[in-house]
Amino acid sequence: MAKNLKYRMSLEKFTNTAEEGYAEDKQWCFLKETWADMYVRSGGSQYAEDGQQAFTRVEFLFRYDEDITYECRIIYENQYYYINHIEPVDRKHWMKIISVNWEDKK
């Protein structure tokens, strides 16, 4: 697996933005920008009640970062990739992230 880290990614984290004493208000908040590799692994479509939805499975390779968790999502070229699996690689020097991008409904 090559480690070129040639794509600039933004990461957001789903966090509670409410002030103390108020009801919980979770929103996606900017976490950081970083470099990564990106590999499209597969794609397809799934049928649901409201019709067919296309999806793409993508694997990302990042430098190991404890801030990147399952509560994060990756943004690349205005597409949102939701994290399904995080795997440490090479004794926590790298992390492989498996994600899915669903086609937005129009």
Secondary structure, DSSP 8 states (H G I E B T S, - for coil): ------EEEEEEEEEE---TTS---EEEEEEEEEEEEEEEEEEEEEEETTEEEEEEEEEEEEE--TT--TTEEEEETTEEEEEEEEEEETTTTEEEEEEEEE----
